[in-house]
Amino acid sequence: MPLCDLDCRQAKVRDKAYRLYDTGGLYLDIKPTGTKVWRLKYKFYNREKLLTIGKYPNVSLLQARLKQGEARKQIENDIDPAQQKQDDKKAKRFKQTQTFELVAREWHQQNLDKWCANHAKDILHRLQNNVFTFIGQKPIDMLTIQDILFCLQKMENRQAFHLARRILQHIGQIMRYGVITARVERDLTTDLKDAIKKYRKTHFAAIDVDRLPDLIEAMNRNDARLYKQTTLAMKLLMLTFVRTSELIQARWSEFDIENASWHIPAERMKMRKPHFVPLSKQVISILNELGDTFGRQGHIFPSVICRKKPISNNTILKGLGRLGFKKVMTGHGFRALAMSTIKEKLGYRHEVVDRQLAHLPKSMVDQAYDRATFITERIKMMQDWADYIDSLSENKTIRLEIKQDSSIAA
């Protein structure tokens, strides 16, 4: 005879456990402690099994019967209800451990072979400072749009609009990796593309060629009393116009002084392709000075604090600022300065300068077919560029001497 709710409510506690049977294998198990638990006895492939449904009165008689019906449907579909319940519990516990930070670090590890070391380091640094602090320990499948928006608004509040967009891209990539690896249902960042403020992208500050003699004189005079490796780094950056990170991470093993060449390995390049830099006589002179001063092992620009590490990314930028070029010149600005000046003043074709800047052709078709390296022209160009810089310095000195003589005569 089927149970009614009154039977369940008024069931007395006994010295031993006993059962009140409903229908279809459903019964209420009453313990000596007073605990009442719904259970379902069923057969799966002729094996008798037991499914615990839940405690009464948290699970009412009606709810227990509904659970019984769901279990019967599972059995009809060749699914063992008890095993499915265990699997669901394991999946839930697993998802609880899959925090955003855990998935993000896994995604980061998976992509290391696609990135150069500095780029990989920058991405992890951004996530640690701007994301992990706020949502890192939250299960990724429990994240909400508001959680992500909170992180982005923190950056916007300090005017870091470009960083906010970068972080949104990273979070989107991590979420999509989570979808692929079955840790989250969907990428929430698709709903946030219009939620953050737009920014106007600006180029790195770079002086015009007219101010280049002043910069050269400031480096030579060094009234700011910068460390020797700082002024030499600025001069070498001006002469080679590589990226700042490519210069400060440079090691002596990459240089062939005898053949006047510098071979930067692919893993240190932004485009993940090895790069050749012809060395002018002036660059070789600076390298010899660096070698005589700091030795010819490890980094060519060792840090003052720790000789096993190179100078920091900000060393050159801060040095330029102390020389009087704050906000008007950056390390990256030497690349723009070289590009425009070499084309305008020295008459070299854009393609030649572009290859020396390690730029890839813009279109995929050009990348596939335009593989010219212009090595011979680049070797000559780099020497012409160094000689041109020397000529600016010499002209500046002559003008200063004439000016001083005129003032004495007066």
C-alpha positions as CSV (number, residue, x, y, z in Angstrom):
1,M,0.0,0.0,0.0
2,P,1.5,3.4,-1.0
3,L,2.7,5.7,1.8
4,C,1.1,9.1,2.7
5,D,3.0,12.0,4.1
6,L,1.3,11.4,7.5
7,D,2.9,7.9,7.7
8,C,6.3,9.4,7.1
9,R,5.8,12.2,9.6
10,Q,4.5,10.0,12.4
11,A,7.0,7.1,12.0
12,K,8.4,6.3,15.4
13,V,12.0,5.7,16.3
14,R,12.8,2.1,17.3
15,D,15.7,0.3,18.7
16,K,16.6,-1.1,15.3
17,A,16.3,0.4,11.8
18,Y,13.2,-0.4,9.9
19,R,11.6,0.5,6.6
20,L,8.3,2.0,5.4
21,Y,7.7,0.8,1.8
22,D,6.0,2.9,-0.8
23,T,5.8,1.4,-4.4
24,G,8.2,0.4,-7.1
25,G,11.1,-0.2,-4.7
26,L,10.9,3.1,-3.0
27,Y,11.1,3.1,0.8
28,L,11.8,5.3,3.8
29,D,14.7,4.0,5.9
30,I,14.2,5.0,9.6
31,K,17.3,4.9,11.8
32,P,17.5,4.5,15.6
33,T,18.9,8.0,15.6
34,G,15.7,9.4,14.2
35,T,17.2,10.0,10.7
36,K,14.8,9.2,7.9
37,V,16.3,8.5,4.4
38,W,14.6,7.8,1.1
39,R,16.1,4.9,-0.8
40,L,15.3,3.2,-4.1
41,K,15.9,-0.5,-4.6
42,Y,16.2,-1.5,-8.3
43,K,17.8,-4.0,-10.7
44,F,20.3,-3.1,-13.3
45,Y,21.3,-5.9,-15.7
46,N,19.9,-8.4,-13.1
47,R,22.0,-7.0,-10.3
48,E,20.2,-5.6,-7.3
49,K,21.3,-2.1,-6.5
50,L,20.4,0.8,-4.1
51,L,20.1,4.5,-4.8
52,T,20.0,7.0,-1.9
53,I,17.6,9.8,-2.8
54,G,17.8,12.1,0.2
55,K,16.7,12.8,3.8
56,Y,13.1,13.3,4.9
57,P,11.6,15.9,5.4
58,N,14.1,17.8,3.2
59,V,13.0,15.5,0.4
60,S,9.2,15.1,0.6
61,L,7.3,12.0,-0.4
62,L,6.3,13.7,-3.7
63,Q,9.9,14.7,-4.5
64,A,11.1,11.2,-3.7
65,R,8.6,9.8,-6.1
66,L,9.7,12.2,-8.8
67,K,13.3,11.2,-8.2
68,Q,12.2,7.6,-8.5
69,G,10.6,8.3,-11.9
70,E,13.8,10.0,-13.1
71,A,15.8,6.9,-12.0
72,R,13.4,4.6,-13.9
73,K,13.9,6.6,-17.1
74,Q,17.7,6.4,-16.7
75,I,17.4,2.6,-16.2
76,E,15.4,2.4,-19.4
77,N,18.2,4.3,-21.2
78,D,20.8,1.9,-19.9
79,I,22.1,4.4,-17.3
80,D,22.8,3.2,-13.8
81,P,21.3,5.9,-11.5
82,A,23.6,5.1,-8.5
83,Q,26.7,5.2,-10.7
84,Q,25.5,8.4,-12.5
85,K,25.0,10.0,-9.1
86,Q,28.6,9.1,-8.1
87,D,29.9,10.4,-11.4
88,D,28.0,13.7,-11.0
89,K,29.5,14.1,-7.5
90,K,33.0,13.5,-8.8
91,A,32.4,16.0,-11.7
92,K,31.1,18.6,-9.2
93,R,34.1,18.2,-6.9
94,F,36.5,18.4,-9.9
95,K,34.9,21.6,-11.1
96,Q,35.2,23.1,-7.6
97,T,39.0,22.6,-7.9
98,Q,39.2,24.1,-11.4
99,T,39.8,27.7,-10.4
100,F,40.3,30.4,-12.9
101,E,44.0,30.7,-11.9
102,L,44.6,27.0,-12.3
103,V,43.0,26.9,-15.8
104,A,44.8,30.2,-16.8
105,R,48.2,28.8,-15.8
106,E,47.5,25.6,-17.7
107,W,46.5,27.7,-20.8
108,H,49.7,29.7,-20.3
109,Q,51.8,26.6,-20.2
110,Q,50.1,25.2,-23.3
111,N,51.1,28.3,-25.3
112,L,54.7,28.7,-24.2
113,D,56.1,27.3,-27.4
114,K,54.2,29.9,-29.5
115,W,55.5,32.9,-27.5
116,C,58.9,34.4,-26.9
117,A,60.1,34.2,-23.3
118,N,59.5,37.9,-22.6
119,H,56.0,37.9,-24.1
120,A,55.1,34.8,-22.0
121,K,56.5,36.5,-18.9
122,D,54.5,39.7,-19.6
123,I,51.2,37.8,-20.0
124,L,51.6,36.0,-16.7
125,H,52.7,39.2,-14.9
126,R,49.5,41.0,-16.2
127,L,47.2,38.2,-15.0
128,Q,48.9,37.9,-11.6
129,N,48.6,41.7,-11.0
130,N,45.2,42.4,-12.5
131,V,43.1,39.2,-12.4
132,F,44.3,36.4,-10.1
133,T,44.1,38.8,-7.1
134,F,40.4,39.2,-7.6
135,I,39.0,36.1,-9.3
136,G,41.9,33.6,-9.3
137,Q,40.6,31.3,-6.6
138,K,37.0,31.2,-8.0
139,P,36.0,28.0,-9.9
140,I,36.0,29.0,-13.6
141,D,32.5,27.7,-14.2
142,M,31.2,29.9,-11.4
143,L,32.5,33.1,-12.8
144,T,30.0,35.7,-13.7
145,I,30.2,38.6,-16.2
146,Q,30.2,40.9,-13.2
147,D,33.3,39.2,-11.8
148,I,35.2,39.9,-15.0
149,L,33.8,43.4,-15.4
150,F,35.0,44.2,-11.9
151,C,38.6,43.3,-12.9
152,L,38.4,45.4,-16.1
153,Q,36.9,48.4,-14.3
154,K,39.8,48.3,-11.8
155,M,42.2,48.9,-14.7
156,E,40.0,51.6,-16.3
157,N,39.9,53.5,-13.0
158,R,43.6,54.0,-13.2
159,Q,43.4,55.0,-16.9
160,A,44.9,51.7,-18.1
161,F,42.5,51.3,-21.0
162,H,44.9,49.5,-23.3
163,L,45.7,47.1,-20.6
164,A,42.0,46.4,-19.9
165,R,41.5,45.4,-23.5
166,R,44.6,43.2,-23.4
167,I,43.4,41.5,-20.2
168,L,39.9,41.0,-21.7
169,Q,41.6,39.2,-24.7
170,H,43.6,37.0,-22.3
171,I,40.5,36.1,-20.2
172,G,38.6,35.3,-23.4
173,Q,41.4,33.0,-24.6
174,I,41.5,31.3,-21.1
175,M,37.7,30.9,-21.1
176,R,37.7,29.3,-24.6
177,Y,40.5,26.9,-23.4
178,G,38.2,26.1,-20.5
179,V,35.3,25.3,-22.9
180,I,37.6,23.0,-25.0
181,T,38.7,21.2,-21.8
182,A,35.2,20.9,-20.5
183,R,35.7,23.1,-17.4
184,V,33.2,25.8,-18.4
185,E,30.2,26.0,-20.6
186,R,30.9,29.1,-22.6
187,D,33.2,32.2,-23.0
188,L,31.6,35.0,-21.0
189,T,33.8,37.7,-22.5
190,T,31.8,37.7,-25.7
191,D,29.2,39.7,-23.8
192,L,31.8,42.3,-22.6
193,K,33.3,43.6,-25.8
194,D,31.2,46.8,-25.7
195,A,31.4,47.1,-21.9
196,I,34.8,48.7,-21.6
197,K,35.9,52.1,-22.7
198,K,37.6,52.6,-26.0
199,Y,41.0,54.1,-26.2
200,R,43.0,55.8,-28.9
201,K,46.2,53.9,-29.7
202,T,49.3,56.1,-29.6
203,H,52.7,55.5,-31.1
204,F,55.9,55.3,-29.0
205,A,57.3,58.8,-28.5
206,A,60.2,59.5,-30.9
207,I,62.1,62.7,-31.6
208,D,62.6,64.2,-35.1
209,V,66.0,64.0,-36.7
210,D,66.5,67.7,-36.0
211,R,66.8,66.9,-32.3
212,L,69.1,63.9,-32.8
213,P,72.3,65.9,-32.4
214,D,71.0,67.2,-29.1
215,L,70.4,63.7,-27.9
216,I,73.8,62.5,-29.0
217,E,75.4,65.4,-27.2
218,A,73.4,64.7,-24.0
219,M,74.5,61.1,-24.0
220,N,78.1,62.1,-24.5
221,R,78.1,64.7,-21.8
222,N,76.1,62.6,-19.4
223,D,75.3,65.5,-17.1
224,A,72.8,63.2,-15.4
225,R,75.6,60.8,-14.4
226,L,74.0,57.7,-15.7
227,Y,75.8,54.4,-15.3
228,K,78.1,53.5,-18.2
229,Q,76.0,50.5,-19.3
230,T,73.0,52.8,-19.6
231,T,74.6,55.3,-21.9
232,L,76.3,52.6,-23.9
233,A,72.9,50.8,-24.2
234,M,71.3,53.9,-25.5
235,K,74.0,54.4,-28.1
236,L,73.9,50.8,-29.2
237,L,70.1,51.0,-29.4
238,M,70.4,54.1,-31.6
239,L,73.0,52.4,-33.9
240,T,71.2,49.0,-34.2
241,F,67.6,50.1,-33.7
242,V,66.5,46.6,-32.4
243,R,63.7,46.3,-29.9
244,T,64.7,47.3,-26.4
245,S,64.1,43.8,-25.0
246,E,66.2,42.3,-27.8
247,L,69.1,44.6,-26.8
248,I,69.1,44.3,-23.0
249,Q,68.7,40.5,-23.1
250,A,71.6,40.1,-25.6
251,R,74.4,37.7,-24.7
252,W,78.0,37.6,-25.8
253,S,77.4,34.2,-27.4
254,E,75.2,35.9,-30.1
255,F,77.9,38.2,-31.4
256,D,80.6,37.4,-34.0
257,I,82.9,40.4,-33.7
258,E,85.4,39.1,-36.2
259,N,82.7,38.9,-38.9
260,A,80.8,42.0,-37.6
261,S,77.5,40.2,-37.1
262,W,74.9,39.7,-34.4
263,H,72.6,36.8,-34.7
264,I,69.5,37.1,-32.5
265,P,67.9,33.7,-31.9
266,A,64.2,33.1,-32.9
267,E,63.1,32.6,-29.3
268,R,64.1,36.2,-28.4
269,M,62.4,37.8,-31.4
270,K,58.8,39.1,-31.4
271,M,58.0,37.3,-34.7
272,R,59.8,34.1,-33.6
273,K,62.2,34.3,-36.5
274,P,66.0,34.6,-36.2
275,H,67.3,38.0,-37.0
276,F,70.7,39.2,-38.4
277,V,72.1,42.6,-37.4
278,P,75.2,43.8,-39.3
279,L,77.6,45.5,-36.9
280,S,79.2,48.9,-37.9
281,K,82.7,49.8,-36.8
282,Q,81.1,52.1,-34.2
283,V,79.0,49.2,-32.7
284,I,82.1,47.0,-32.5
285,S,83.9,49.8,-30.7
286,I,81.1,50.0,-28.1
287,L,81.0,46.2,-27.8
288,N,84.8,46.1,-27.1
289,E,84.4,48.8,-24.5
290,L,81.6,46.8,-22.9
291,G,83.8,43.6,-22.9
292,D,86.7,45.4,-21.4
293,T,84.6,46.9,-18.7
294,F,82.2,44.1,-17.8
295,G,83.8,41.0,-19.3
296,R,82.7,38.9,-22.2
297,Q,80.5,36.3,-20.5
298,G,76.7,36.3,-20.1
299,H,74.7,39.4,-20.9
300,I,76.4,42.3,-22.6
301,F,74.5,44.7,-20.3
302,P,74.8,43.2,-16.8
303,S,72.7,44.8,-14.0
304,V,74.6,46.8,-11.4
305,I,72.7,45.1,-8.7
306,C,73.0,41.5,-9.9
307,R,75.6,40.7,-12.5
308,K,73.9,37.5,-13.6
309,K,70.8,39.5,-14.7
310,P,70.6,42.2,-17.5
311,I,69.5,45.8,-16.9
312,S,65.8,46.2,-16.6
313,N,63.3,47.2,-19.4
314,N,62.9,50.7,-17.9
315,T,66.6,51.5,-17.7
316,I,66.8,53.1,-21.1
317,L,63.5,54.9,-20.8
318,K,64.4,56.4,-17.4
319,G,67.9,57.3,-18.7
320,L,66.4,59.2,-21.6
321,G,64.1,61.0,-19.1
322,R,67.1,62.1,-17.0
323,L,68.9,63.4,-20.0
324,G,65.9,65.8,-20.7
325,F,63.9,63.7,-23.2
326,K,61.1,62.5,-20.9
327,K,57.9,61.8,-22.8
328,V,59.5,62.8,-26.1
329,M,61.8,59.8,-26.7
330,T,61.6,56.1,-25.9
331,G,63.8,53.1,-26.5
332,H,61.3,52.0,-29.2
333,G,61.4,55.5,-30.6
334,F,64.9,54.8,-32.0
335,R,63.2,52.4,-34.5
336,A,60.9,55.0,-35.8
337,L,63.7,57.6,-35.9
338,A,65.9,55.2,-37.9
339,M,63.2,54.3,-40.3
340,S,62.3,57.8,-41.3
341,T,65.8,59.2,-41.2
342,I,67.5,56.4,-43.2
343,K,64.9,56.7,-45.9
344,E,64.8,60.5,-46.0
345,K,68.5,61.4,-45.4
346,L,70.4,58.4,-46.7
347,G,68.0,57.4,-49.5
348,Y,67.5,53.7,-48.8
349,R,64.4,51.9,-49.9
350,H,61.6,51.2,-47.4
351,E,62.0,47.4,-47.9
352,V,65.6,47.4,-46.9
353,V,65.0,49.3,-43.7
354,D,61.9,47.3,-43.0
355,R,63.9,44.0,-43.1
356,Q,66.5,45.4,-40.7
357,L,63.6,46.3,-38.3
358,A,62.6,42.6,-38.5
359,H,59.2,43.5,-39.8
360,L,57.2,40.8,-41.6
361,P,55.4,41.7,-44.9
362,K,51.9,42.7,-44.0
363,S,49.9,40.3,-46.2
364,M,50.1,36.5,-45.9
365,V,50.8,36.3,-49.6
366,D,53.8,38.6,-49.3
367,Q,55.0,36.6,-46.3
368,A,54.9,33.5,-48.4
369,Y,56.6,34.8,-51.5
370,D,58.6,37.9,-50.5
371,R,61.6,36.3,-48.8
372,A,64.3,38.8,-49.9
373,T,66.7,39.7,-47.1
374,F,68.8,42.5,-48.8
375,I,71.8,41.4,-46.7
376,T,74.4,43.3,-48.8
377,E,72.4,46.5,-48.8
378,R,71.7,46.2,-45.0
379,I,75.4,45.8,-44.2
380,K,76.2,49.0,-46.1
381,M,73.2,50.8,-44.7
382,M,74.1,50.1,-41.1
383,Q,77.6,51.5,-41.6
384,D,76.2,54.5,-43.4
385,W,73.7,55.1,-40.5
386,A,76.5,54.9,-37.9
387,D,78.7,57.3,-40.0
388,Y,75.7,59.7,-40.4
389,I,75.2,59.7,-36.6
390,D,78.9,60.5,-36.2
391,S,78.6,63.4,-38.7
392,L,75.8,64.9,-36.7
393,S,77.9,64.7,-33.5
394,E,80.9,66.3,-35.3
395,N,78.8,69.1,-36.8
396,K,77.3,69.8,-33.4
397,T,80.8,70.1,-31.8
398,I,82.0,72.4,-34.6
399,R,78.9,74.7,-34.2
400,L,79.5,74.8,-30.4
401,E,83.2,75.7,-30.9
402,I,82.3,78.5,-33.4
403,K,79.7,79.8,-30.9
404,Q,82.2,79.8,-28.1
405,D,84.9,81.6,-30.2
406,S,82.4,84.2,-31.2
407,S,81.4,84.9,-27.6
408,I,85.1,85.2,-26.5
409,A,85.8,87.7,-29.4
410,A,82.8,89.8,-28.4
